[in-house]
Amino acid sequence: MTDPLVPGRGLSLAPFRATRFTAGADSLGRQLSPPYDVISDAERAALVEASPTNVVRLILPEEDEARFGEGDRYAGAKAVLQDWVSSGVLAVDDQAALFVYEMSTPDGSVTRGLLGAVELRDPEDGVILPHENTMAGPVSDRLALMSATEANLEPIFLVYDGGGPASELVASVSDQEPISTATTPDGIRHRLWAVTDPAAHAAVAADLAGRRALIADGHHRYATYRQLQADHHGEPGPWDRGLTLLVDTSSYGPQVHPIHRVVALGWARILELTEAAAEVSEPMSVTAAEKLLAQTDGFAVVLAHDEEAVVVSGLSAEVAQRALGADAGTALGQLDITLLHRVLVEQVWQLSDTVDNVGYAHSVSEALEQALHAGRTAVLVRATPVQAVAAVAAAGERMPRKSTLFTPKPASGVVIRRFADQ
């Protein structure tokens, strides 16, 4: 388990001068976007068509932005950001603030937290706890963008067990007028309040100094924050902190959803290999398999292709032990997603665990479509409970990449943190 925190060396969330869109509520919703890593090419095009000043042009610059910069898309994003500030599309706040940010979904659920600049910490400190592995490609991409724009364009998403003054501040703004309001095309209403009172900042700092948080979303962005800091070789600066949304799970906790897999094996071959190491149900519809998956105790996943599916459970103890080694029986080793990757993917299906062999899908329909189109197999999984994710993180372990989907995700463009303004 993670060692107890050194007094006063827990979380530190500082106010900052934000750069924000100047448009009113009617237009602002068309200027915000989902995070960069869940946007398809078609979705990006639709966002830009809806508004030529959509923030997606900054967070996912394409080659057409290069003409605005010095020959590459990252420089193009820098030039677009500068142009939007100069032309008044974006404006820099006069005062540093912590922000209360709220997302209300169409079904009535509310997620609300503090937006600020979090002090970057080594995972060994046990303060900001990652729970997933990262990939070099996305970190390299985000580092190039962050270095070029000299800005945090999107927040990472941290969750923690609150109940103190920071949580009280978040709850206290309900009767106040927000500084901005927007509704995005997905129906989510976004509201933002600025807290500029130094006394409130001090109360938040004192409260968080004894706390730790779990990275819910943004592992690659947090790795990028730390790499950018390392690239400055200990020189103090705005890169010592990163834009963050901090949410108290006891009051405004997000929902956790699974991220399904699409595996580079055909239907007949994957069934043949799986039946040698696990219990495989009779074929059934995808809908019936999903229902059975939810009712199954212990490890279980669904294999599906087209309209046919089976439920896999009862992994061979011998095969699992051989694959997991010392992790067998630990919080990490008991997770469906760990057993899927380390036992089935690597041991039973004999695939290297790469993005070429194991793709990702955020919905069942997307997974089935990808599998059918590429002659592969969809692997449908259950969501990992927040408590199990926290247990893995607290033990200093890492889940396979893209193991959890916390929703709703903070919209990109609500606030931007430019280094020059700090």
LOVEXLUM-671522 format. One line per 5 residues: number of its first residue (from 0); for each residue y, z, x of C-alpha. Coordinates in pm, 1 decimal. Layout:
N
NUM) Y Z X ~ ...
//
This chain:
422
0) 0.0 0.0 0.0 ~ 361.6 -43.4 101.9 ~ 507.6 258.9 281.3 ~ 775.3 463.9 101.3 ~ 1125.7 327.9 137.1
5) 1356.4 470.4 398.3 ~ 1635.3 649.5 204.3 ~ 1929.3 416.3 152.2 ~ 1742.2 113.5 283.4 ~ 1623.0 -36.1 -40.3
10) 1779.0 -322.3 -231.9 ~ 2141.3 -416.6 -167.5 ~ 2312.1 -647.2 -419.0 ~ 2672.3 -730.1 -329.6 ~ 2949.6 -888.2 -539.2
15) 3065.2 -1236.1 -437.6 ~ 3328.8 -1497.2 -522.8 ~ 3151.5 -1748.1 -742.1 ~ 3211.0 -2118.4 -783.6 ~ 3168.5 -2212.6 -1149.8
20) 3203.4 -2511.8 -1378.5 ~ 3535.3 -2514.0 -1562.4 ~ 3406.8 -2689.6 -1875.9 ~ 3394.3 -2509.3 -2207.0 ~ 3084.3 -2413.9 -2401.8
25) 3053.6 -2757.0 -2565.3 ~ 3015.3 -2934.5 -2230.3 ~ 2875.1 -2665.5 -2000.2 ~ 2523.6 -2684.6 -2141.1 ~ 2505.8 -3048.1 -2027.0
30) 2611.6 -2953.2 -1673.1 ~ 2338.4 -2694.2 -1619.3 ~ 1981.1 -2780.8 -1527.8 ~ 1640.2 -2623.4 -1475.3 ~ 1550.2 -2519.6 -1115.8
35) 1489.7 -2804.9 -873.2 ~ 1111.9 -2759.0 -851.3 ~ 1033.8 -2818.0 -1219.9 ~ 1238.1 -3137.4 -1268.9 ~ 1062.8 -3475.0 -1282.6
40) 1232.3 -3801.5 -1186.4 ~ 1267.9 -3892.5 -1554.5 ~ 1417.0 -3552.7 -1637.9 ~ 1666.1 -3583.2 -1353.5 ~ 1777.0 -3923.0 -1478.7
45) 1819.5 -3785.9 -1831.9 ~ 2030.7 -3494.5 -1706.4 ~ 2264.5 -3725.8 -1514.9 ~ 2287.3 -3963.7 -1808.6 ~ 2388.9 -3673.6 -2033.8
50) 2657.4 -3564.6 -1784.7 ~ 2756.8 -3729.8 -1456.0 ~ 2864.5 -3384.9 -1335.8 ~ 2527.8 -3219.7 -1397.5 ~ 2437.6 -2977.8 -1116.8
55) 2110.4 -3165.0 -1063.5 ~ 2310.6 -3403.7 -844.7 ~ 2359.2 -3111.1 -606.1 ~ 2019.6 -2939.1 -622.4 ~ 1814.8 -3261.3 -624.7
60) 2030.7 -3518.2 -445.3 ~ 1884.1 -3866.2 -436.7 ~ 1952.1 -4154.9 -205.8 ~ 2231.0 -4276.0 -434.0 ~ 2428.9 -3965.4 -333.6
65) 2417.7 -4073.2 32.3 ~ 2710.5 -4308.9 -21.5 ~ 2930.1 -4004.8 -85.1 ~ 2834.3 -3839.9 244.5 ~ 2743.1 -3936.3 596.2
70) 2438.1 -4148.3 531.1 ~ 2181.3 -3907.0 388.8 ~ 2134.4 -3740.7 52.9 ~ 2201.3 -3387.2 179.0 ~ 2538.9 -3489.1 319.0
75) 2594.0 -3667.5 -9.2 ~ 2537.9 -3342.4 -199.7 ~ 2791.9 -3172.2 27.2 ~ 3049.6 -3444.0 -44.9 ~ 2988.0 -3425.6 -420.8
80) 3026.9 -3046.6 -416.3 ~ 3354.4 -3074.5 -226.9 ~ 3479.8 -3346.6 -462.7 ~ 3399.1 -3140.8 -771.8 ~ 3588.8 -2841.6 -632.4
85) 3886.2 -3056.8 -530.4 ~ 3900.6 -3236.4 -866.4 ~ 3865.7 -2920.3 -1074.3 ~ 3516.8 -2980.8 -1211.4 ~ 3430.9 -2657.2 -1030.5
90) 3663.5 -2365.7 -955.4 ~ 3633.3 -2065.5 -723.3 ~ 3686.1 -1721.9 -878.1 ~ 3977.4 -1520.1 -739.9 ~ 3784.7 -1191.6 -734.6
95) 3442.1 -1096.6 -607.8 ~ 3213.4 -985.7 -888.8 ~ 2864.1 -890.3 -986.3 ~ 2766.1 -1090.4 -1292.0 ~ 2557.9 -995.2 -1592.3
100) 2361.2 -1304.5 -1691.4 ~ 2169.8 -1337.5 -2017.9 ~ 1920.6 -1595.4 -2140.8 ~ 1826.4 -1593.9 -2511.2 ~ 1537.1 -1818.5 -2613.0
105) 1502.9 -1983.3 -2956.3 ~ 1227.3 -1735.6 -3048.9 ~ 1471.5 -1445.7 -3005.1 ~ 1353.4 -1301.0 -2671.7 ~ 1628.0 -1194.1 -2433.3
110) 1623.4 -1174.8 -2053.8 ~ 1929.3 -1018.0 -1893.0 ~ 2001.7 -914.0 -1535.5 ~ 2250.3 -891.6 -1250.1 ~ 2357.5 -1191.7 -1045.1
115) 2470.4 -1098.2 -696.2 ~ 2418.6 -1158.3 -324.8 ~ 2107.9 -974.9 -209.5 ~ 2067.0 -853.7 147.9 ~ 1780.9 -1045.1 311.9
120) 1493.4 -831.0 429.6 ~ 1174.5 -884.6 625.9 ~ 867.1 -854.9 400.3 ~ 742.2 -585.4 636.8 ~ 1027.5 -364.0 514.1
125) 862.0 -349.0 171.9 ~ 1193.1 -402.8 -11.5 ~ 1175.0 -763.3 -135.9 ~ 808.8 -829.4 -200.8 ~ 671.3 -1184.7 -205.3
130) 340.5 -1246.5 -382.7 ~ 279.9 -1616.4 -317.0 ~ 228.6 -1830.2 -11.5 ~ 486.1 -2099.9 63.9 ~ 462.8 -2455.7 191.4
135) 657.2 -2593.6 487.6 ~ 777.1 -2906.9 306.3 ~ 984.9 -2742.2 31.8 ~ 1135.2 -2492.9 280.0 ~ 1238.7 -2777.3 511.1
140) 1393.3 -2964.2 217.1 ~ 1586.4 -2661.3 86.5 ~ 1699.4 -2570.0 439.7 ~ 1844.4 -2917.1 494.5 ~ 2028.6 -2895.6 161.5
145) 2155.6 -2540.4 213.8 ~ 2269.7 -2618.2 568.5 ~ 2454.5 -2931.4 459.0 ~ 2627.8 -2783.1 154.6 ~ 2680.2 -2439.6 313.9
150) 2606.2 -2285.7 -24.0 ~ 2344.9 -2111.8 -233.4 ~ 2319.5 -2358.9 -520.5 ~ 2047.0 -2175.9 -715.4 ~ 1945.8 -1810.6 -740.6
155) 1610.6 -1662.3 -662.2 ~ 1464.9 -1439.3 -934.6 ~ 1370.9 -1077.0 -859.2 ~ 1220.4 -820.9 -1098.1 ~ 1207.6 -444.1 -1056.1
160) 1141.0 -118.7 -1243.3 ~ 1488.1 -0.8 -1336.0 ~ 1626.7 259.3 -1569.7 ~ 1927.6 366.0 -1361.0 ~ 2299.4 285.0 -1345.8
165) 2237.3 -81.7 -1264.7 ~ 2034.5 -119.2 -1583.3 ~ 2296.4 72.5 -1779.6 ~ 2564.3 -167.5 -1656.5 ~ 2357.1 -466.2 -1767.8
170) 2315.9 -315.6 -2114.3 ~ 2682.1 -215.1 -2146.7 ~ 2836.2 -562.0 -2173.9 ~ 2701.4 -649.6 -2518.3 ~ 3029.5 -573.5 -2695.9
175) 3242.6 -757.2 -2439.2 ~ 3346.0 -1120.2 -2443.1 ~ 3149.0 -1329.1 -2190.1 ~ 3339.5 -1543.3 -1940.8 ~ 3115.0 -1839.3 -2017.6
180) 2864.3 -1943.3 -2281.4 ~ 2640.3 -2246.2 -2296.0 ~ 2331.1 -2374.2 -2472.6 ~ 2102.0 -2601.5 -2272.5 ~ 1890.1 -2881.5 -2425.0
185) 1584.2 -2653.7 -2432.5 ~ 1763.6 -2435.3 -2686.8 ~ 1823.7 -2142.0 -2452.6 ~ 2164.7 -1975.4 -2485.7 ~ 2320.5 -1864.1 -2157.5
190) 2596.2 -1601.4 -2139.4 ~ 2777.7 -1466.2 -1833.0 ~ 2996.0 -1158.3 -1785.7 ~ 3192.0 -1074.2 -1466.1 ~ 3200.5 -714.2 -1340.5
195) 3486.6 -671.8 -1092.9 ~ 3529.7 -291.8 -1104.3 ~ 3466.2 -146.5 -753.5 ~ 3340.8 177.6 -910.0 ~ 3073.2 -15.3 -1097.7
200) 2978.6 -196.9 -778.4 ~ 2942.0 135.7 -599.2 ~ 2723.1 277.7 -876.8 ~ 2494.6 -25.3 -861.2 ~ 2472.6 -0.8 -482.2
205) 2376.9 366.8 -495.1 ~ 2114.8 303.3 -763.9 ~ 1948.5 7.6 -592.2 ~ 1944.8 166.8 -245.9 ~ 1623.6 348.4 -335.6
210) 1447.4 58.0 -504.8 ~ 1235.4 -245.7 -421.7 ~ 1181.4 -571.2 -611.5 ~ 920.9 -842.2 -658.3 ~ 1001.1 -1212.0 -616.9
215) 927.0 -1356.6 -961.0 ~ 1050.1 -1706.9 -879.8 ~ 1200.4 -1869.3 -572.0 ~ 958.6 -1794.4 -287.4 ~ 1057.2 -2115.2 -110.9
220) 1428.3 -2048.9 -160.1 ~ 1388.5 -1695.6 -23.0 ~ 1197.7 -1830.7 276.7 ~ 1485.4 -2076.7 320.6 ~ 1743.3 -1794.8 305.6
225) 1559.8 -1614.8 585.2 ~ 1514.4 -1929.3 794.5 ~ 1885.3 -2011.9 769.7 ~ 1966.2 -1656.1 874.7 ~ 1727.3 -1685.8 1170.0
230) 1890.4 -2014.4 1272.9 ~ 2216.6 -1820.7 1327.8 ~ 2042.1 -1600.8 1587.1 ~ 2175.1 -1267.5 1470.5 ~ 2535.0 -1381.1 1418.9
235) 2661.0 -1191.4 1110.4 ~ 2776.9 -1409.0 823.1 ~ 2732.7 -1505.4 458.2 ~ 2380.5 -1628.8 540.5 ~ 2271.9 -1263.2 567.9
240) 2259.6 -1256.4 186.3 ~ 2137.8 -1494.1 -81.5 ~ 2219.4 -1565.8 -444.7 ~ 1986.3 -1362.8 -667.3 ~ 1917.5 -1271.9 -1028.6
245) 1777.8 -918.0 -1050.6 ~ 1606.6 -821.0 -1377.4 ~ 1480.9 -479.5 -1488.0 ~ 1134.8 -546.1 -1633.5 ~ 1139.7 -223.2 -1833.5
250) 1438.6 -344.5 -2038.3 ~ 1467.7 -722.1 -2019.8 ~ 1146.0 -835.5 -1856.2 ~ 1056.8 -1207.4 -1848.4 ~ 733.1 -1359.9 -1973.5
255) 459.5 -1472.3 -1732.4 ~ 270.9 -1797.9 -1787.8 ~ -6.3 -1971.0 -1592.1 ~ 34.7 -2277.7 -1374.3 ~ -267.1 -2502.4 -1420.3
260) -438.3 -2708.4 -1150.9 ~ -552.0 -3070.1 -1122.0 ~ -832.9 -3106.7 -870.2 ~ -933.5 -3417.9 -674.7 ~ -1289.5 -3436.6 -808.0
265) -1432.1 -3644.6 -1088.6 ~ -1590.8 -3488.3 -1396.4 ~ -1958.6 -3543.7 -1316.3 ~ -1927.3 -3431.3 -954.3 ~ -1731.2 -3114.3 -1025.8
270) -1981.5 -3007.2 -1292.3 ~ -2272.8 -3068.5 -1055.5 ~ -2117.6 -2855.7 -780.6 ~ -1999.6 -2577.7 -1013.0 ~ -2333.4 -2531.8 -1189.7
275) -2490.3 -2439.4 -854.9 ~ -2261.0 -2138.0 -807.7 ~ -2144.0 -2018.4 -1151.1 ~ -2218.9 -2004.2 -1521.3 ~ -2096.8 -2315.6 -1702.3
280) -2076.5 -2326.3 -2081.1 ~ -2190.1 -2608.2 -2304.7 ~ -1927.5 -2883.7 -2342.9 ~ -1668.6 -2823.5 -2616.1 ~ -1319.7 -2927.7 -2713.8
285) -1025.6 -2821.6 -2498.7 ~ -890.9 -2608.4 -2783.6 ~ -1223.0 -2425.0 -2823.3 ~ -1245.3 -2373.1 -2446.7 ~ -897.0 -2221.8 -2436.6
290) -994.8 -1975.7 -2710.6 ~ -1314.6 -1879.3 -2529.1 ~ -1121.8 -1841.4 -2201.9 ~ -888.5 -1587.5 -2363.7 ~ -1186.1 -1386.8 -2491.3
295) -1387.6 -1381.9 -2167.5 ~ -1395.1 -1067.3 -1954.3 ~ -1392.1 -1099.9 -1577.7 ~ -1335.8 -1424.9 -1392.8 ~ -1306.6 -1740.0 -1602.8
300) -1137.6 -2080.8 -1589.4 ~ -1166.4 -2400.9 -1793.2 ~ -1260.9 -2737.5 -1646.6 ~ -1139.7 -3026.3 -1860.6 ~ -1123.7 -3403.5 -1856.3
305) -1004.9 -3618.0 -2145.6 ~ -1128.5 -3440.7 -2462.2 ~ -1421.2 -3252.7 -2306.9 ~ -1410.0 -2905.1 -2152.6 ~ -1634.2 -2626.3 -2024.5
310) -1568.4 -2261.3 -1944.1 ~ -1669.8 -2144.7 -1595.9 ~ -1750.2 -1775.4 -1546.5 ~ -2006.0 -1553.5 -1373.4 ~ -1943.2 -1661.6 -1016.0
315) -2228.6 -1605.9 -773.4 ~ -2163.3 -1269.3 -604.2 ~ -2309.6 -1402.6 -280.9 ~ -2085.1 -1708.4 -275.8 ~ -1779.1 -1501.4 -367.7
320) -1844.7 -1244.9 -95.3 ~ -1888.7 -1517.0 163.7 ~ -1561.0 -1679.6 61.9 ~ -1350.3 -1365.5 24.5 ~ -1478.0 -1149.8 310.3
325) -1269.8 -834.8 343.2 ~ -1062.3 -929.6 35.7 ~ -1359.0 -888.5 -198.6 ~ -1285.4 -601.9 -436.5 ~ -915.2 -583.0 -351.3
330) -632.9 -646.3 -599.0 ~ -596.3 -994.3 -449.8 ~ -968.9 -1067.3 -448.5 ~ -1013.6 -984.2 -816.7 ~ -756.2 -1233.7 -946.0
335) -875.8 -1548.2 -1125.4 ~ -634.3 -1757.4 -921.6 ~ -765.7 -1621.8 -589.8 ~ -1127.4 -1676.5 -689.3 ~ -1040.7 -2027.6 -805.9
340) -882.6 -2129.7 -476.5 ~ -1092.8 -1945.0 -222.3 ~ -1432.3 -1954.9 -390.9 ~ -1438.1 -2264.6 -610.0 ~ -1193.5 -2499.2 -435.7
345) -1279.6 -2421.0 -74.9 ~ -1640.1 -2293.9 -89.3 ~ -1804.9 -2454.8 -390.8 ~ -1610.7 -2779.3 -425.8 ~ -1566.5 -2807.9 -47.2
350) -1205.1 -2923.2 -64.5 ~ -925.4 -2832.6 173.0 ~ -665.1 -2640.4 -27.9 ~ -377.9 -2886.7 4.3 ~ -135.0 -3035.9 -246.1
355) -321.0 -3366.0 -214.1 ~ -640.5 -3205.4 -339.3 ~ -497.2 -2943.3 -575.3 ~ -201.2 -3046.7 -789.1 ~ -1.6 -2836.6 -1035.5
360) 91.8 -2862.6 -1402.3 ~ 306.1 -2631.3 -1613.2 ~ 133.5 -2711.5 -1941.6 ~ -215.5 -2793.6 -2065.1 ~ -106.0 -3136.4 -2187.4
365) 48.5 -3218.8 -1849.7 ~ -268.2 -3111.0 -1665.4 ~ -491.1 -3319.6 -1893.8 ~ -266.3 -3623.4 -1861.7 ~ -259.1 -3601.1 -1481.5
370) -636.5 -3560.0 -1465.0 ~ -707.8 -3853.4 -1696.2 ~ -461.7 -4082.5 -1519.3 ~ -599.8 -4008.7 -1169.8 ~ -969.4 -3969.4 -1250.4
375) -951.3 -3599.9 -1160.7 ~ -1034.1 -3272.0 -1334.0 ~ -788.3 -3031.4 -1494.7 ~ -845.1 -2661.6 -1426.0 ~ -686.4 -2441.0 -1691.5
380) -620.2 -2081.0 -1595.8 ~ -498.1 -1759.2 -1759.3 ~ -167.4 -1594.3 -1675.1 ~ -181.4 -1318.8 -1413.3 ~ -41.6 -992.0 -1556.7
385) 282.7 -869.7 -1397.3 ~ 113.2 -543.8 -1299.0 ~ -155.2 -732.5 -1106.7 ~ 106.4 -946.6 -931.5 ~ 296.5 -632.7 -831.4
390) -21.2 -467.4 -700.4 ~ -92.3 -765.9 -474.7 ~ 265.7 -771.3 -345.7 ~ 271.1 -395.4 -285.1 ~ -46.6 -427.7 -77.6
395) 126.7 -686.0 141.3 ~ -102.2 -967.8 23.8 ~ -13.1 -1319.2 -90.9 ~ -148.8 -1509.5 -387.6 ~ -212.8 -1884.7 -364.4
400) 105.5 -2087.3 -394.5 ~ 240.9 -2147.8 -745.4 ~ 26.4 -1879.3 -905.6 ~ 278.1 -1755.0 -1161.1 ~ 541.7 -1900.0 -1389.5
405) 803.5 -1647.9 -1500.1 ~ 1013.3 -1762.9 -1795.3 ~ 1281.9 -1818.3 -1886.8 ~ 1399.6 -1938.0 -1547.3 ~ 1768.1 -1894.5 -1455.3
410) 1960.8 -2214.5 -1516.3 ~ 2100.1 -2384.3 -1208.8 ~ 2478.2 -2423.9 -1210.5 ~ 2572.0 -2101.9 -1389.9 ~ 2714.7 -1979.9 -1059.5
415) 2721.6 -2120.8 -705.7 ~ 2778.8 -1911.4 -393.9 ~ 2967.2 -2107.8 -125.1 ~ 2965.5 -1951.0 219.7 ~ 3329.9 -2040.2 285.0
420) 3444.0 -1825.6 -7.6 ~ 3269.5 -1502.8 93.8
//
